Amino acid sequence: MIFERTQTAFFLLISLMASAQVKPKNNIDLIKTPLAIYKQAKVYEDGTTAISALQEIIALEGRNSTYKDTLALYFYKMNKPLSCHLIAKELLEKKPTDLVLLELNALSLQQLNVTKEAITAFEKLFTLSKNKYHGYQLATLQFSIKRLSEGLSTITQTQTCKDLKDFELQFNLDKNQTQRVPLNAAIFNMKGLIAYELNDKESAKVAFDEALKISPDFELAKQNFNAIKVELEKSESK
């Protein structure tokens, strides 16, 4: 049996949060208190209070508040994908090519398990970013609903993108264990999974082997390589 497990990773979102600037534009006196609360919550990593303070600031500033981007980031950090999606979608109407907002929207839709919508979002994001992580996520989503030809095309294109130095994904091995794996190894593992489903077992074996060359301890790639090796040996012995 060929295995896949859920993986998680962060790209630029959380680091961007640390550099978010606060620039009140109006209602300065009214904003002073929630702004001070937000700054304090930020220092103490209190996301719940930060969200509450940001909501108050936005209510005072109005629809065009400059704090909505920051609120979207906090929604993502605090695992509120629906709220993150809704505000990112609103902001994308005015900034349709903003990579951070596109990523927030795509990742939120992925967390909400609305796969087709997430694929559409990642397609737009990957077209603009040419980022390996985005391409991997898109291929994974396409694979999950058996859009295999699209997935193979995406993962092949992903391999030509610029490497992300020291970028790793976290895979869930079981309920209690996880493993961090280099992105390039995960990409080869996904390529192997797609090839296997397309009944190209030789290519699948090669891909799993390449994953193990990058990360010899990659448990899922090991399992996949051993499984495909047994299948091929049985076919040859007939």
C-alpha positions as CSV (number, residue, x, y, z in Angstrom):
1,M,0.0,0.0,0.0
2,I,1.3,3.5,-0.9
3,F,1.0,6.0,2.0
4,E,0.3,9.7,2.3
5,R,-0.1,11.6,5.5
6,T,-1.1,15.1,6.4
7,Q,1.7,17.7,6.5
8,T,1.8,21.2,7.7
9,A,4.2,24.1,7.2
10,F,4.4,27.9,7.5
11,F,5.8,30.1,4.7
12,L,6.1,33.8,5.2
13,L,2.9,34.6,7.2
14,I,4.1,34.5,10.8
15,S,7.3,36.3,10.2
16,L,5.4,39.1,8.4
17,M,3.2,39.5,11.5
18,A,6.2,40.5,13.6
19,S,6.9,43.4,11.2
20,A,3.3,44.7,10.9
21,Q,3.2,48.4,11.6
22,V,0.5,50.3,13.3
23,K,-0.4,53.6,11.6
24,P,-3.6,55.2,12.9
25,K,-5.2,57.6,10.4
26,N,-8.2,59.0,12.1
27,N,-10.1,59.0,15.4
28,I,-6.7,59.3,17.0
29,D,-7.9,59.9,20.5
30,L,-10.4,57.1,20.4
31,I,-7.9,54.7,19.0
32,K,-5.2,55.3,21.6
33,T,-6.5,52.8,24.1
34,P,-7.2,49.8,21.8
35,L,-3.9,50.6,20.0
36,A,-2.1,50.4,23.3
37,I,-3.8,47.1,24.2
38,Y,-2.9,45.7,20.7
39,K,0.8,46.7,21.2
40,Q,0.8,45.1,24.6
41,A,-0.9,41.9,23.4
42,K,1.6,41.7,20.6
43,V,4.6,41.9,23.0
44,Y,3.1,39.1,25.2
45,E,2.0,36.9,22.3
46,D,-1.6,37.2,23.3
47,G,-3.4,36.5,20.0
48,T,-6.9,36.6,21.4
49,T,-6.5,40.0,23.0
50,A,-4.7,41.3,19.9
51,I,-7.7,40.2,17.7
52,S,-10.1,41.9,20.0
53,A,-8.1,45.2,20.0
54,L,-7.7,45.1,16.2
55,Q,-11.5,44.6,15.8
56,E,-12.1,47.7,17.9
57,I,-9.5,49.7,15.9
58,I,-11.1,48.6,12.6
59,A,-14.5,49.5,13.8
60,L,-13.3,53.0,14.6
61,E,-11.3,53.5,11.4
62,G,-14.0,52.1,9.1
63,R,-14.1,49.9,6.1
64,N,-10.8,51.1,4.7
65,S,-8.8,50.5,7.9
66,T,-5.2,49.7,7.4
67,Y,-5.3,47.1,10.2
68,K,-7.4,44.5,8.3
69,D,-4.3,42.9,6.8
70,T,-2.8,42.4,10.3
71,L,-6.1,41.0,11.6
72,A,-6.1,38.5,8.7
73,L,-2.6,37.4,9.8
74,Y,-3.8,37.0,13.4
75,F,-6.8,35.0,12.4
76,Y,-4.5,32.6,10.6
77,K,-2.1,32.4,13.5
78,M,-5.0,31.7,15.9
79,N,-6.4,28.9,13.7
80,K,-9.5,30.7,12.7
81,P,-9.5,29.8,8.9
82,L,-13.1,30.9,8.2
83,S,-12.5,34.4,9.6
84,C,-9.1,34.5,7.8
85,H,-10.7,33.5,4.5
86,L,-13.5,36.1,4.8
87,I,-11.2,39.0,5.5
88,A,-8.6,37.9,2.9
89,K,-11.3,37.6,0.3
90,E,-12.6,41.1,1.0
91,L,-9.1,42.6,0.8
92,L,-8.3,40.7,-2.4
93,E,-11.0,42.7,-4.2
94,K,-8.8,45.7,-4.0
95,K,-5.4,44.0,-4.0
96,P,-5.9,40.9,-6.2
97,T,-2.2,40.2,-6.7
98,D,-1.1,40.6,-3.1
99,L,0.9,37.4,-2.4
100,V,0.4,37.4,1.4
101,L,-3.4,37.7,1.1
102,L,-3.5,35.1,-1.7
103,E,-1.5,32.7,0.5
104,L,-3.7,33.4,3.5
105,N,-6.8,32.8,1.5
106,A,-5.5,29.6,-0.1
107,L,-4.2,28.1,3.2
108,S,-7.5,29.0,5.0
109,L,-9.6,27.3,2.3
110,Q,-7.3,24.2,2.5
111,Q,-7.8,24.1,6.3
112,L,-11.6,24.4,5.7
113,N,-11.4,21.3,3.5
114,V,-13.1,23.0,0.6
115,T,-10.7,21.4,-1.8
116,K,-11.9,22.6,-5.2
117,E,-11.9,26.2,-3.9
118,A,-8.5,25.8,-2.4
119,I,-7.1,24.4,-5.7
120,T,-8.4,27.5,-7.5
121,A,-6.8,29.8,-4.9
122,F,-3.5,27.9,-5.0
123,E,-3.5,28.0,-8.8
124,K,-3.6,31.7,-8.8
125,L,-1.1,32.0,-6.0
126,F,1.4,29.6,-7.6
127,T,1.1,31.3,-11.0
128,L,2.2,34.6,-9.4
129,S,4.7,33.3,-6.8
130,K,6.5,30.4,-8.6
131,N,7.1,29.2,-5.0
132,K,8.0,25.6,-4.4
133,Y,5.9,25.3,-1.3
134,H,2.8,26.7,-3.0
135,G,3.4,24.3,-6.0
136,Y,3.7,21.4,-3.6
137,Q,0.4,22.3,-1.8
138,L,-1.4,22.6,-5.1
139,A,-0.2,19.3,-6.4
140,T,-1.2,17.7,-3.1
141,L,-4.7,19.0,-3.3
142,Q,-5.0,17.9,-7.0
143,F,-3.8,14.4,-6.0
144,S,-6.3,14.3,-3.1
145,I,-9.2,14.5,-5.6
146,K,-7.6,12.3,-8.3
147,R,-6.8,15.2,-10.7
148,L,-3.7,13.2,-11.4
149,S,-2.6,14.6,-14.8
150,E,-2.9,18.2,-13.4
151,G,-1.0,17.0,-10.2
152,L,1.8,15.6,-12.3
153,S,2.1,18.7,-14.3
154,T,2.1,20.9,-11.2
155,I,4.7,18.8,-9.3
156,T,7.0,18.7,-12.4
157,Q,6.7,22.5,-12.7
158,T,7.4,22.8,-9.0
159,Q,10.7,21.0,-9.3
160,T,11.9,23.7,-11.6
161,C,11.2,26.5,-9.1
162,K,13.8,28.1,-6.9
163,D,14.8,26.1,-3.8
164,L,13.7,27.3,-0.4
165,K,16.8,26.9,1.8
166,D,16.2,24.7,4.9
167,F,12.5,24.6,4.3
168,E,10.8,21.6,5.9
169,L,7.3,20.1,6.2
170,Q,5.9,18.3,9.2
171,F,4.3,14.9,8.5
172,N,1.9,13.2,10.9
173,L,3.1,9.5,11.1
174,D,0.4,8.5,13.6
175,K,-1.6,10.0,16.4
176,N,1.5,10.6,18.5
177,Q,4.4,11.0,16.2
178,T,5.5,13.6,13.6
179,Q,8.5,13.9,11.4
180,R,10.1,17.0,9.8
181,V,11.2,16.4,6.2
182,P,12.9,18.7,3.6
183,L,10.5,20.1,1.1
184,N,12.4,18.6,-1.9
185,A,12.1,15.1,-0.4
186,A,8.3,15.7,0.1
187,I,8.0,16.8,-3.5
188,F,9.6,13.6,-4.8
189,N,7.4,11.6,-2.5
190,M,4.3,13.3,-3.9
191,K,5.6,12.8,-7.5
192,G,5.9,9.1,-6.6
193,L,2.4,8.9,-5.3
194,I,1.0,10.5,-8.4
195,A,3.0,8.3,-10.7
196,Y,1.7,5.2,-8.7
197,E,-1.9,6.3,-9.1
198,L,-1.2,6.7,-12.9
199,N,0.0,3.1,-12.9
200,D,3.6,4.2,-13.8
201,K,5.2,2.1,-11.1
202,E,8.8,2.3,-12.4
203,S,8.6,6.1,-12.2
204,A,7.0,5.9,-8.8
205,K,9.9,3.8,-7.5
206,V,12.5,6.2,-8.9
207,A,10.7,9.2,-7.3
208,F,10.5,7.5,-3.9
209,D,14.2,6.6,-4.2
210,E,15.1,10.2,-5.0
211,A,13.1,11.3,-1.9
212,L,15.2,8.9,0.2
213,K,18.5,10.2,-1.3
214,I,17.5,13.6,0.1
215,S,16.1,12.4,3.4
216,P,17.2,8.8,4.2
217,D,15.0,8.7,7.3
218,F,11.8,9.9,5.6
219,E,9.5,7.2,7.0
220,L,6.7,7.5,4.5
221,A,9.0,7.5,1.5
222,K,10.6,4.4,2.9
223,Q,7.2,2.7,3.2
224,N,6.2,3.8,-0.3
225,F,9.5,2.6,-1.8
226,N,9.3,-0.8,-0.1
227,A,5.7,-1.3,-1.1
228,I,6.3,-0.4,-4.8
229,K,9.5,-2.6,-4.8
230,V,7.4,-5.6,-3.6
231,E,4.8,-5.0,-6.2
232,L,7.3,-4.7,-9.0
233,E,9.1,-7.9,-7.9
234,K,5.8,-9.8,-7.9
235,S,5.0,-8.6,-11.4
236,E,8.4,-9.7,-12.6
237,S,8.1,-13.2,-11.1
238,K,4.9,-13.9,-12.9
